[in-house]
Every structure is written in structure tokens, then in C-alpha cells.
Amino acid sequence: MQEFKIIHFTLAGLQLQEPSTFISDIILAICCFILGFKTYKLNNVDNSYFFKFFLFLGVSTLFGAFGHVLFFYGGNPGKFPSWIFALVSTFFFCNAIIDDKPTFFNAKWKSIVWFKAVLILILSVIFSKFIFVAIDSIISYLIFGGVLSYALWNDDRLHMKYIVYGTIVLIPSAFVFILDVNLHELFNRDDLSHLIIMITILIYYKAIQERDKLIPHVV
């Protein structure tokens, strides 16, 4: 395993860096937009939160791509748009799980999710640290994608098993950063994390497909 190394390069007179992370971010963003479009095409109002989840996750990773490659010019503030949209996508994911069975939760849950997102955003900007966004993602996906989705998983909601499976696949991405797992200088911890996230959202989309079979469509 290699030590994390930031690769610098020059293109058209610009001082750039992290080419592999830029590419993996772009690929992940494209995957998010495709899944978002496919979710939208299902034409079901109950999928609106999942559609927004994919959309804003795609926007986040797109901004992240340029935040990485243009870090020489933007520094950490250049990554703020990516962090903000990541929090927004997590917000919509949590709401998608809450709305899967409205009687199981109430408006207070959504208020808590909203307050959490605003608090994390303020802390991230004030301290200029991604760690707050990362911790928020870990906690949110474990609670909503793991524990609560498992609680909703029954004979009437078998699609929730895919949310649980996807979340289980996502868990190693946290350890990729904690343990600084860099397989190669051109496939570092960010790239590996992007691959894990891509697999996760594909599994989440499978849940949406199965869920779509159980609920009435908009005519």
C-alpha cells in the first residue's frame, strides 16, 4: 500500500493536481446523474426524494472534481460547494427513508435532519474541515440507511433490504479514509471511496426499482 501522494501537473499554463481523483469524481457524477434521470423517468412522486438525492450527490461530486484539480487556486474554500451539496444529498436520502412509511415517523424527524444539516454546514465552513461532512455522512447513512431501513424491512417492504445491503457496502469507505488506504498513487483513498460509493448507489437504485413496483404511478 502506498503513502498518500498528491500528484501535481501543469496543463495550458494552469497549476493542477490529483488527476485520478478528478476523473473518478467525474465518473461518479455521471453515474449519479444517470441514476437520477432513470429514477425521474419512473414517473412516481414517491421517488422524488431519491431523485433529489442522486441529483445533488452528482452535483456535489462534479464540484468536488474541480475542487480537487483546481485546489492550487481555490484551496479548501473551493471545496465548499461540494461539501454543501453533499450535505443536501444526505438530507434528501434521510427524508427518502423517513417517507417510506410516514406513520412510522413524524415531522420531528425531518426537523432533526434539517437542523443537523445546517449545523454541520456551519461547522464545516467555520473550521474549513471536511471531517464534519464525513462524520455526518457516516452517522446519517448508518442510522437511516442501516438501522431504520432494517426496521422497515418486512414482507411488504422487501425493497428496503437493498438499502441495507447498499449501506453495508458503503461502510468500508469510512475505513478507507481512517486507515489511509492508498492502493496506488493513481488510485488513492479518494478513488477507492468513489468506487465504493458508485457500487452503493447502484444497489440503492435497485431498491428504488423494486419499490416502484409496489406503489401507484402518476397518471
C-alpha positions as CSV (number, residue, x, y, z in Angstrom):
1,M,0.0,0.0,0.0
2,Q,1.3,3.4,-0.9
3,E,1.6,6.6,1.1
4,F,-1.0,9.2,0.1
5,K,0.7,11.4,-2.5
6,I,-0.7,14.4,-4.2
7,I,0.2,14.5,-7.9
8,H,0.8,17.9,-9.4
9,F,0.8,18.7,-13.1
10,T,0.6,21.6,-15.5
11,L,-1.9,22.0,-18.3
12,A,-2.4,25.0,-20.5
13,G,-0.4,27.1,-18.0
14,L,-2.6,26.0,-15.1
15,Q,-1.2,24.5,-11.9
16,L,-3.4,21.4,-11.4
17,Q,-3.4,18.3,-9.1
18,E,-5.0,15.0,-8.4
19,P,-5.8,13.9,-12.0
20,S,-7.1,10.4,-11.0
21,T,-9.4,11.9,-8.3
22,F,-10.7,14.4,-10.9
23,I,-11.5,11.5,-13.3
24,S,-13.1,9.3,-10.6
25,D,-15.2,12.2,-9.4
26,I,-16.5,12.9,-13.0
27,I,-17.3,9.2,-13.5
28,L,-19.2,9.1,-10.2
29,A,-21.1,12.3,-11.0
30,I,-22.1,10.9,-14.4
31,C,-23.3,7.7,-12.7
32,C,-25.4,9.8,-10.2
33,F,-27.0,11.9,-13.0
34,I,-27.9,8.7,-15.0
35,L,-29.5,7.1,-11.9
36,G,-31.2,10.3,-11.1
37,F,-32.6,10.5,-14.7
38,K,-33.7,6.9,-14.5
39,T,-35.4,7.5,-11.2
40,Y,-37.2,10.5,-12.6
41,K,-38.3,8.5,-15.6
42,L,-40.1,6.1,-13.3
43,N,-42.6,8.9,-13.0
44,N,-43.6,8.3,-9.4
45,V,-44.0,11.2,-7.0
46,D,-42.9,9.0,-4.1
47,N,-39.4,8.7,-5.7
48,S,-38.9,12.5,-5.6
49,Y,-36.5,12.4,-2.6
50,F,-34.4,9.7,-4.2
51,F,-34.3,11.7,-7.4
52,K,-33.0,14.7,-5.5
53,F,-30.5,12.5,-3.6
54,F,-28.9,11.3,-6.9
55,L,-29.1,14.8,-8.4
56,F,-27.4,16.6,-5.6
57,L,-24.9,13.9,-5.0
58,G,-24.0,14.2,-8.7
59,V,-23.6,18.0,-8.4
60,S,-21.5,17.5,-5.2
61,T,-19.1,15.1,-6.9
62,L,-18.9,17.4,-10.0
63,F,-17.9,20.3,-7.9
64,G,-15.6,18.0,-6.0
65,A,-13.8,17.1,-9.2
66,F,-12.9,20.8,-9.8
67,G,-12.3,21.4,-6.2
68,H,-9.5,18.8,-6.2
69,V,-8.0,19.6,-9.6
70,L,-8.0,23.4,-9.0
71,F,-7.0,23.3,-5.3
72,F,-4.0,25.5,-6.1
73,Y,-6.4,28.3,-6.8
74,G,-9.4,27.6,-4.6
75,G,-7.9,25.9,-1.6
76,N,-10.3,24.5,0.9
77,P,-13.0,27.2,0.2
78,G,-13.0,25.9,-3.4
79,K,-14.4,22.6,-2.0
80,F,-17.2,24.3,0.0
81,P,-19.7,23.9,-2.9
82,S,-19.0,20.1,-3.0
83,W,-19.4,19.9,0.8
84,I,-22.7,21.8,0.8
85,F,-24.3,19.7,-1.9
86,A,-23.1,16.5,-0.2
87,L,-25.0,17.6,2.9
88,V,-28.0,18.4,0.7
89,S,-27.9,14.9,-0.9
90,T,-27.6,13.3,2.5
91,F,-30.6,15.4,3.7
92,F,-32.7,14.1,0.9
93,F,-31.6,10.5,1.4
94,C,-32.7,10.7,5.1
95,N,-36.0,12.1,4.1
96,A,-36.5,9.4,1.4
97,I,-36.2,6.7,4.2
98,I,-38.4,8.6,6.5
99,D,-41.1,9.0,3.9
100,D,-41.1,5.3,3.0
101,K,-43.5,4.7,5.9
102,P,-44.9,8.1,7.0
103,T,-46.8,6.7,10.0
104,F,-43.6,5.2,11.4
105,F,-42.1,8.7,11.9
106,N,-43.3,12.3,12.2
107,A,-42.4,15.8,11.3
108,K,-39.9,16.0,14.2
109,W,-37.6,13.5,12.4
110,K,-37.4,15.8,9.4
111,S,-36.8,18.8,11.7
112,I,-33.9,16.9,13.3
113,V,-32.5,16.1,9.9
114,W,-32.8,19.7,8.8
115,F,-31.2,21.0,12.0
116,K,-28.3,18.5,11.7
117,A,-27.6,19.5,8.1
118,V,-27.4,23.2,8.9
119,L,-25.2,22.6,12.0
120,I,-22.8,20.5,10.0
121,L,-22.6,23.1,7.3
122,I,-21.8,25.9,9.7
123,L,-19.1,23.8,11.4
124,S,-17.6,22.8,8.1
125,V,-17.3,26.3,6.8
126,I,-16.1,27.8,10.1
127,F,-13.4,25.3,10.6
128,S,-12.8,24.6,6.9
129,K,-12.7,20.9,7.5
130,F,-14.3,18.1,5.5
131,I,-14.3,15.8,8.6
132,F,-17.6,17.3,9.7
133,V,-19.3,16.3,6.4
134,A,-17.7,12.9,6.6
135,I,-18.9,12.2,10.1
136,D,-22.4,13.5,9.2
137,S,-22.5,11.1,6.2
138,I,-21.3,8.1,8.3
139,I,-23.9,8.7,11.0
140,S,-26.7,9.5,8.7
141,Y,-26.3,6.5,6.4
142,L,-25.7,4.2,9.3
143,I,-28.9,5.4,11.1
144,F,-31.2,5.9,8.2
145,G,-29.7,3.6,5.6
146,G,-28.8,0.9,8.1
147,V,-30.8,0.8,11.4
148,L,-34.1,2.4,10.3
149,S,-34.1,0.7,6.8
150,Y,-33.6,-2.6,8.6
151,A,-36.6,-1.7,10.9
152,L,-38.7,-1.0,7.8
153,W,-37.7,-4.2,6.1
154,N,-40.6,-6.6,6.1
155,D,-42.7,-8.7,3.7
156,D,-44.4,-5.5,2.4
157,R,-41.1,-3.6,2.0
158,L,-38.7,-6.2,0.7
159,H,-37.0,-3.4,-1.3
160,M,-35.6,-2.0,1.9
161,K,-33.1,-4.9,2.0
162,Y,-31.3,-3.3,-0.9
163,I,-30.9,0.0,1.1
164,V,-29.5,-2.1,3.9
165,Y,-27.2,-4.0,1.6
166,G,-26.0,-0.8,-0.1
167,T,-25.3,0.8,3.3
168,I,-23.2,-2.3,4.3
169,V,-21.2,-1.9,1.1
170,L,-20.7,1.8,1.9
171,I,-19.3,1.2,5.4
172,P,-15.7,0.3,4.3
173,S,-15.4,3.8,2.6
174,A,-15.1,5.3,6.1
175,F,-12.2,3.0,7.0
176,V,-10.5,3.8,3.6
177,F,-10.0,7.4,5.0
178,I,-9.4,6.4,8.6
179,L,-6.7,3.9,7.6
180,D,-5.5,5.9,4.7
181,V,-5.8,3.1,2.2
182,N,-4.0,4.1,-1.0
183,L,-3.6,1.2,-3.4
184,H,-1.6,3.2,-5.9
185,E,-0.7,6.9,-6.5
186,L,-3.2,6.9,-9.4
187,F,-5.8,5.1,-7.3
188,N,-5.7,6.6,-3.9
189,R,-8.2,6.7,-1.0
190,D,-10.5,9.1,-2.8
191,D,-10.7,7.0,-5.9
192,L,-11.4,3.8,-3.9
193,S,-14.0,5.6,-1.9
194,H,-15.7,6.8,-5.1
195,L,-15.8,3.3,-6.4
196,I,-17.4,2.1,-3.2
197,I,-20.0,4.9,-3.4
198,M,-20.7,4.0,-7.0
199,I,-21.5,0.4,-6.1
200,T,-23.6,1.6,-3.2
201,I,-25.8,3.9,-5.2
202,L,-26.3,1.2,-7.9
203,I,-27.7,-1.0,-5.1
204,Y,-29.8,1.8,-3.8
205,Y,-31.3,2.2,-7.3
206,K,-32.2,-1.4,-7.3
207,A,-34.2,-0.7,-4.1
208,I,-36.0,2.1,-5.9
209,Q,-36.8,-0.2,-8.9
210,E,-38.3,-2.7,-6.5
211,R,-40.1,-0.1,-4.5
212,D,-41.6,1.3,-7.8
213,K,-43.4,-1.9,-8.4
214,L,-45.3,-1.6,-5.1
215,I,-46.7,1.9,-5.3
216,P,-49.2,3.5,-7.7
217,H,-47.8,5.7,-10.6
218,V,-48.8,9.2,-11.5
219,V,-51.2,9.1,-14.5
